[in-house]
Amino acid sequence: MDSALITTAAPDYAAALPAGGRLGGLDVGTKTIGLATCDAGWSFASPAQTIARTKFSTDLAQLKDWVGKERLAGLVIGLPLNMDGSDSPRTQSVRAFARNVAVLGLPLLLWDERWSTAAVERAMIAEDLSRARRAERVDRLAASYILQGAIDALARWRV
């Protein structure tokens, strides 16, 4: 497949998507990738699974299988900006990951994820989940949080 649009602009992303379709959310970490999906109406995001990172070709194969199984029309990838909005080494790593994932041919939206993990952690602590249960769920819940923020913003740009 050809490379696809990679953008941080919600209107450009919305314009690149087909008229309908489910979206996938990714929280890309150094050890894992949290995955989430949303409904075709872009109303609600749900956590899906976590992929343990190995080498990129294996990670890409797992993502390709997941995208096909879920019939996704586009991906939203969490972009870990510094608190002042500037890039960090992690930000550059995620941008490189997105460029490599673009071979899947799906439009990619890089979405500010500065507060996602902290918000998810606070919610799990409030639910009194053990540290082990939180560690097991945090990446896919963060992916869902990132995706929900993006689809909430995208709702006004939907054609």
C-alpha atoms as an extended CHARMM CRD file, in Angstrom:
* protein
*
       159  EXT
         1         1  MET       CA              0.0000000000        0.0000000000        0.0000000000  PROA      1               0.0000000000
         2         2  ASP       CA              1.0280000000        3.5860000000       -0.5220000000  PROA      2               0.0000000000
         3         3  SER       CA              1.8760000000        5.9500000000        2.2700000000  PROA      3               0.0000000000
         4         4  ALA       CA             -1.0150000000        7.9320000000        3.6830000000  PROA      4               0.0000000000
         5         5  LEU       CA             -1.7090000000       11.3850000000        5.0480000000  PROA      5               0.0000000000
         6         6  ILE       CA             -0.0350000000       12.1280000000        8.3990000000  PROA      6               0.0000000000
         7         7  THR       CA             -1.3360000000       15.2880000000       10.0730000000  PROA      7               0.0000000000
         8         8  THR       CA             -1.9770000000       17.0420000000       13.3680000000  PROA      8               0.0000000000
         9         9  ALA       CA             -4.8810000000       18.9910000000       11.8170000000  PROA      9               0.0000000000
        10        10  ALA       CA             -8.3150000000       17.5020000000       12.5480000000  PROA      10              0.0000000000
        11        11  PRO       CA            -10.0000000000       19.1060000000        9.4850000000  PROA      11              0.0000000000
        12        12  ASP       CA             -7.3840000000       17.6510000000        7.0950000000  PROA      12              0.0000000000
        13        13  TYR       CA             -7.7020000000       14.2470000000        8.7290000000  PROA      13              0.0000000000
        14        14  ALA       CA            -11.5120000000       14.3020000000        8.5660000000  PROA      14              0.0000000000
        15        15  ALA       CA            -11.3590000000       15.2530000000        4.8770000000  PROA      15              0.0000000000
        16        16  ALA       CA             -9.0310000000       12.3130000000        4.1440000000  PROA      16              0.0000000000
        17        17  LEU       CA            -11.3780000000        9.7580000000        5.7130000000  PROA      17              0.0000000000
        18        18  PRO       CA            -14.1150000000        7.9260000000        3.8330000000  PROA      18              0.0000000000
        19        19  ALA       CA            -17.7180000000        8.9530000000        4.5630000000  PROA      19              0.0000000000
        20        20  GLY       CA            -17.9320000000        6.4630000000        7.4230000000  PROA      20              0.0000000000
        21        21  GLY       CA            -15.8530000000        3.9590000000        9.2150000000  PROA      21              0.0000000000
        22        22  ARG       CA            -14.3260000000        2.9940000000       12.4710000000  PROA      22              0.0000000000
        23        23  LEU       CA            -11.1300000000        4.5620000000       13.7320000000  PROA      23              0.0000000000
        24        24  GLY       CA             -8.3230000000        3.0660000000       15.7620000000  PROA      24              0.0000000000
        25        25  GLY       CA             -6.3540000000        4.7350000000       18.5240000000  PROA      25              0.0000000000
        26        26  LEU       CA             -2.7450000000        3.9800000000       19.4230000000  PROA      26              0.0000000000
        27        27  ASP       CA             -0.7890000000        4.8390000000       22.5560000000  PROA      27              0.0000000000
        28        28  VAL       CA              2.7670000000        4.0800000000       21.4330000000  PROA      28              0.0000000000
        29        29  GLY       CA              5.1740000000        3.3330000000       24.2510000000  PROA      29              0.0000000000
        30        30  THR       CA              8.6850000000        1.9640000000       24.2890000000  PROA      30              0.0000000000
        31        31  LYS       CA              7.5500000000       -1.4660000000       25.5190000000  PROA      31              0.0000000000
        32        32  THR       CA              3.9060000000       -1.6670000000       24.4410000000  PROA      32              0.0000000000
        33        33  ILE       CA              1.3270000000       -0.2180000000       22.0720000000  PROA      33              0.0000000000
        34        34  GLY       CA             -2.1220000000        0.3230000000       23.5490000000  PROA      34              0.0000000000
        35        35  LEU       CA             -4.9660000000       -0.0840000000       21.0530000000  PROA      35              0.0000000000
        36        36  ALA       CA             -8.5240000000        1.2490000000       21.0440000000  PROA      36              0.0000000000
        37        37  THR       CA            -11.3740000000        1.4750000000       18.5410000000  PROA      37              0.0000000000
        38        38  CYS       CA            -14.4260000000        3.6390000000       18.0700000000  PROA      38              0.0000000000
        39        39  ASP       CA            -17.7620000000        3.0650000000       16.4290000000  PROA      39              0.0000000000
        40        40  ALA       CA            -18.4190000000        4.1350000000       12.8210000000  PROA      40              0.0000000000
        41        41  GLY       CA            -20.4340000000        7.1120000000       14.0960000000  PROA      41              0.0000000000
        42        42  TRP       CA            -17.4140000000        8.4320000000       16.0460000000  PROA      42              0.0000000000
        43        43  SER       CA            -19.4170000000        8.5770000000       19.2670000000  PROA      43              0.0000000000
        44        44  PHE       CA            -17.4310000000        6.5290000000       21.7480000000  PROA      44              0.0000000000
        45        45  ALA       CA            -13.9900000000        4.9460000000       22.0280000000  PROA      45              0.0000000000
        46        46  SER       CA            -13.3600000000        1.5920000000       23.6570000000  PROA      46              0.0000000000
        47        47  PRO       CA            -10.0980000000        0.0150000000       24.8040000000  PROA      47              0.0000000000
        48        48  ALA       CA             -9.1110000000       -2.9900000000       22.7070000000  PROA      48              0.0000000000
        49        49  GLN       CA             -5.7990000000       -4.6740000000       23.5180000000  PROA      49              0.0000000000
        50        50  THR       CA             -2.1070000000       -4.1400000000       24.1300000000  PROA      50              0.0000000000
        51        51  ILE       CA              0.6880000000       -5.2420000000       21.8190000000  PROA      51              0.0000000000
        52        52  ALA       CA              4.0570000000       -6.0280000000       23.3920000000  PROA      52              0.0000000000
        53        53  ARG       CA              6.6730000000       -4.2910000000       21.2290000000  PROA      53              0.0000000000
        54        54  THR       CA              9.4250000000       -6.3400000000       19.6860000000  PROA      54              0.0000000000
        55        55  LYS       CA             10.9910000000       -5.4360000000       16.3580000000  PROA      55              0.0000000000
        56        56  PHE       CA              9.1370000000       -3.0370000000       14.0810000000  PROA      56              0.0000000000
        57        57  SER       CA              8.3150000000       -5.5760000000       11.3670000000  PROA      57              0.0000000000
        58        58  THR       CA              6.5540000000       -7.7800000000       13.9550000000  PROA      58              0.0000000000
        59        59  ASP       CA              4.7480000000       -4.7840000000       15.4790000000  PROA      59              0.0000000000
        60        60  LEU       CA              3.6310000000       -3.6650000000       12.0030000000  PROA      60              0.0000000000
        61        61  ALA       CA              2.3540000000       -7.1560000000       11.1290000000  PROA      61              0.0000000000
        62        62  GLN       CA              0.2790000000       -7.2220000000       14.3310000000  PROA      62              0.0000000000
        63        63  LEU       CA             -1.0940000000       -3.7370000000       13.6260000000  PROA      63              0.0000000000
        64        64  LYS       CA             -1.9330000000       -4.7060000000       10.0420000000  PROA      64              0.0000000000
        65        65  ASP       CA             -3.8360000000       -7.7840000000       11.2560000000  PROA      65              0.0000000000
        66        66  TRP       CA             -5.7040000000       -5.7090000000       13.8540000000  PROA      66              0.0000000000
        67        67  VAL       CA             -6.5800000000       -2.9510000000       11.3390000000  PROA      67              0.0000000000
        68        68  GLY       CA             -7.9280000000       -5.5630000000        8.9130000000  PROA      68              0.0000000000
        69        69  LYS       CA             -9.8640000000       -7.4650000000       11.5550000000  PROA      69              0.0000000000
        70        70  GLU       CA            -11.4360000000       -4.2640000000       12.8900000000  PROA      70              0.0000000000
        71        71  ARG       CA            -11.9670000000       -2.7900000000        9.3800000000  PROA      71              0.0000000000
        72        72  LEU       CA            -10.4860000000        0.5560000000       10.4020000000  PROA      72              0.0000000000
        73        73  ALA       CA            -10.6700000000        3.6170000000        8.1330000000  PROA      73              0.0000000000
        74        74  GLY       CA             -7.9880000000        5.6410000000        9.9430000000  PROA      74              0.0000000000
        75        75  LEU       CA             -5.6870000000        5.7550000000       12.9500000000  PROA      75              0.0000000000
        76        76  VAL       CA             -5.2080000000        8.3100000000       15.7240000000  PROA      76              0.0000000000
        77        77  ILE       CA             -1.7580000000        8.1210000000       17.2940000000  PROA      77              0.0000000000
        78        78  GLY       CA             -1.0210000000        9.7990000000       20.6170000000  PROA      78              0.0000000000
        79        79  LEU       CA              1.7290000000       12.4100000000       20.2840000000  PROA      79              0.0000000000
        80        80  PRO       CA              3.6850000000       12.8750000000       23.5510000000  PROA      80              0.0000000000
        81        81  LEU       CA              4.4760000000       16.5810000000       23.5170000000  PROA      81              0.0000000000
        82        82  ASN       CA              6.2860000000       18.3870000000       26.3190000000  PROA      82              0.0000000000
        83        83  MET       CA              4.0490000000       20.3700000000       28.6580000000  PROA      83              0.0000000000
        84        84  ASP       CA              4.9660000000       23.5760000000       26.7750000000  PROA      84              0.0000000000
        85        85  GLY       CA              3.8780000000       21.9630000000       23.4820000000  PROA      85              0.0000000000
        86        86  SER       CA              7.3810000000       21.4290000000       22.1570000000  PROA      86              0.0000000000
        87        87  ASP       CA              8.7840000000       18.1620000000       20.8450000000  PROA      87              0.0000000000
        88        88  SER       CA             10.8590000000       15.7920000000       22.9620000000  PROA      88              0.0000000000
        89        89  PRO       CA             12.9270000000       12.7630000000       21.9450000000  PROA      89              0.0000000000
        90        90  ARG       CA              9.7850000000       10.6400000000       22.6210000000  PROA      90              0.0000000000
        91        91  THR       CA              7.7790000000       12.9020000000       20.3100000000  PROA      91              0.0000000000
        92        92  GLN       CA             10.3100000000       12.3780000000       17.5280000000  PROA      92              0.0000000000
        93        93  SER       CA             10.1980000000        8.6190000000       18.0990000000  PROA      93              0.0000000000
        94        94  VAL       CA              6.3960000000        8.5750000000       17.7600000000  PROA      94              0.0000000000
        95        95  ARG       CA              6.5630000000       10.7300000000       14.6170000000  PROA      95              0.0000000000
        96        96  ALA       CA              9.0330000000        8.2150000000       13.1190000000  PROA      96              0.0000000000
        97        97  PHE       CA              6.7250000000        5.3560000000       14.1360000000  PROA      97              0.0000000000
        98        98  ALA       CA              3.8170000000        7.1220000000       12.3690000000  PROA      98              0.0000000000
        99        99  ARG       CA              5.8840000000        7.5860000000        9.1870000000  PROA      99              0.0000000000
       100       100  ASN       CA              6.6430000000        3.8610000000        9.2220000000  PROA      100             0.0000000000
       101       101  VAL       CA              3.0140000000        2.8750000000        9.9440000000  PROA      101             0.0000000000
       102       102  ALA       CA              1.8540000000        5.0450000000        7.0220000000  PROA      102             0.0000000000
       103       103  VAL       CA              2.6440000000        2.0820000000        4.7440000000  PROA      103             0.0000000000
       104       104  LEU       CA             -0.7110000000        0.6710000000        5.8940000000  PROA      104             0.0000000000
       105       105  GLY       CA             -2.2960000000        3.3070000000        3.6640000000  PROA      105             0.0000000000
       106       106  LEU       CA             -4.6220000000        4.7660000000        6.3130000000  PROA      106             0.0000000000
       107       107  PRO       CA             -4.9110000000        8.4570000000        7.1790000000  PROA      107             0.0000000000
       108       108  LEU       CA             -3.0400000000        9.1500000000       10.4370000000  PROA      108             0.0000000000
       109       109  LEU       CA             -3.8800000000       11.8530000000       12.9660000000  PROA      109             0.0000000000
       110       110  LEU       CA             -1.1930000000       12.6910000000       15.5270000000  PROA      110             0.0000000000
       111       111  TRP       CA             -3.1230000000       13.7660000000       18.6130000000  PROA      111             0.0000000000
       112       112  ASP       CA             -1.7870000000       15.5940000000       21.6830000000  PROA      112             0.0000000000
       113       113  GLU       CA             -1.6770000000       13.0620000000       24.5070000000  PROA      113             0.0000000000
       114       114  ARG       CA             -0.0350000000       15.1040000000       27.2470000000  PROA      114             0.0000000000
       115       115  TRP       CA             -2.5590000000       14.2600000000       29.9600000000  PROA      115             0.0000000000
       116       116  SER       CA             -3.8520000000       10.8790000000       28.7810000000  PROA      116             0.0000000000
       117       117  THR       CA             -1.8710000000        8.4940000000       30.9660000000  PROA      117             0.0000000000
       118       118  ALA       CA             -2.2040000000       10.6850000000       34.0620000000  PROA      118             0.0000000000
       119       119  ALA       CA             -5.9830000000       10.9660000000       33.5900000000  PROA      119             0.0000000000
       120       120  VAL       CA             -6.3560000000        7.2240000000       33.0970000000  PROA      120             0.0000000000
       121       121  GLU       CA             -4.1510000000        6.4820000000       36.1280000000  PROA      121             0.0000000000
       122       122  ARG       CA             -6.2320000000        8.8140000000       38.3220000000  PROA      122             0.0000000000
       123       123  ALA       CA             -9.4560000000        7.1360000000       37.1910000000  PROA      123             0.0000000000
       124       124  MET       CA             -8.0870000000        3.6590000000       37.9280000000  PROA      124             0.0000000000
       125       125  ILE       CA             -6.8300000000        4.7410000000       41.3550000000  PROA      125             0.0000000000
       126       126  ALA       CA            -10.2840000000        6.1750000000       42.0800000000  PROA      126             0.0000000000
       127       127  GLU       CA            -11.7060000000        2.7570000000       41.1770000000  PROA      127             0.0000000000
       128       128  ASP       CA             -9.2630000000        1.2600000000       43.7140000000  PROA      128             0.0000000000
       129       129  LEU       CA             -7.5400000000       -0.9810000000       41.1690000000  PROA      129             0.0000000000
       130       130  SER       CA             -4.3140000000       -2.5780000000       42.3250000000  PROA      130             0.0000000000
       131       131  ARG       CA             -1.0140000000       -1.4050000000       40.8730000000  PROA      131             0.0000000000
       132       132  ALA       CA             -0.7580000000       -4.6780000000       38.9060000000  PROA      132             0.0000000000
       133       133  ARG       CA             -4.2620000000       -4.2670000000       37.4180000000  PROA      133             0.0000000000
       134       134  ARG       CA             -3.4830000000       -0.6420000000       36.5190000000  PROA      134             0.0000000000
       135       135  ALA       CA             -0.2430000000       -1.6330000000       34.7660000000  PROA      135             0.0000000000
       136       136  GLU       CA             -2.0910000000       -4.2950000000       32.7940000000  PROA      136             0.0000000000
       137       137  ARG       CA             -4.7530000000       -1.8560000000       31.5390000000  PROA      137             0.0000000000
       138       138  VAL       CA             -3.1260000000        1.5820000000       31.3280000000  PROA      138             0.0000000000
       139       139  ASP       CA             -1.9150000000        1.4680000000       27.7100000000  PROA      139             0.0000000000
       140       140  ARG       CA             -5.1700000000        0.4000000000       26.0950000000  PROA      140             0.0000000000
       141       141  LEU       CA             -7.1560000000        2.7640000000       28.3320000000  PROA      141             0.0000000000
       142       142  ALA       CA             -4.8090000000        5.6210000000       27.4030000000  PROA      142             0.0000000000
       143       143  ALA       CA             -5.3300000000        4.7310000000       23.7150000000  PROA      143             0.0000000000
       144       144  SER       CA             -9.0840000000        4.9240000000       24.2950000000  PROA      144             0.0000000000
       145       145  TYR       CA             -8.7240000000        8.2960000000       26.0650000000  PROA      145             0.0000000000
       146       146  ILE       CA             -6.6140000000        9.6550000000       23.1720000000  PROA      146             0.0000000000
       147       147  LEU       CA             -9.0820000000        8.3650000000       20.5780000000  PROA      147             0.0000000000
       148       148  GLN       CA            -12.0860000000        9.7940000000       22.4580000000  PROA      148             0.0000000000
       149       149  GLY       CA            -10.4780000000       13.2320000000       22.5670000000  PROA      149             0.0000000000
       150       150  ALA       CA             -9.8100000000       13.0900000000       18.8420000000  PROA      150             0.0000000000
       151       151  ILE       CA            -13.2970000000       11.9070000000       17.8460000000  PROA      151             0.0000000000
       152       152  ASP       CA            -14.8730000000       14.5650000000       20.0540000000  PROA      152             0.0000000000
       153       153  ALA       CA            -12.8680000000       17.1950000000       18.1240000000  PROA      153             0.0000000000
       154       154  LEU       CA            -13.4920000000       15.5070000000       14.7670000000  PROA      154             0.0000000000
       155       155  ALA       CA            -17.2700000000       15.5180000000       15.2130000000  PROA      155             0.0000000000
       156       156  ARG       CA            -17.4830000000       19.1050000000       13.9590000000  PROA      156             0.0000000000
       157       157  TRP       CA            -15.4150000000       18.3210000000       10.8460000000  PROA      157             0.0000000000
       158       158  ARG       CA            -17.2990000000       15.1990000000        9.8150000000  PROA      158             0.0000000000
       159       159  VAL       CA            -18.6980000000       15.4730000000        6.3300000000  PROA      159             0.0000000000
